[in-house]
Amino acid sequence: MPVSVLFVCLGNICRSPLAEAAFRAEAARRDLDVVVDSAGTGDWHVGHPPDPRARAVAVRNGVDIRHLRARQVAAADFDRFDHIVALDARNLADLRRMEPPGARARLSLLLDHVPGREGAAVADPYYGDDRHFDAAWGDVAAGARGLADRIAAESGG
Ligand code: 4NP
């Protein structure tokens, strides 16, 4: 059975599509069987492709996110996914408010999976420039490695 992971940020056009792509690439490198998606807590960008600056930083790091389209997180996601991973503390608080009782998904913050960075946010690069998107990529790539370590350990690999 694949392990399913949903990454959640605010708009689903910058950080969570990058996290989705970084984690999918990391899982492929390790031959981990995963199902990966991303969503936003907000609805402003539903149906939109990722921000051009996010598409550019993805290309600089060897992944293509052009095909992704933003969607809003839904109550059903809490039963569809094993892990729902928030990009910052506000996203996590919003998810905790939505969480149905007895939900299947385990909630966490992406950087909780990076030793020494527990509790830290992937800073929102939306109002920033390419340097902020490069920093966001560094964070999501580190988080993807840490989360892949945890999932591999839990599945006995
Ligand atoms: P994201 O970035 O949450 O990383 O996708 C943002 C995208 C859009 C907005 C804020 C953050 N916005 O306010 O529209």
Residues whose N, C-alpha, C, O or C-beta is under 5 A from the ligand:
A	BS01	4NP	C9 L10 G11 N12 I13 C14 R15 S16 W44 Y126
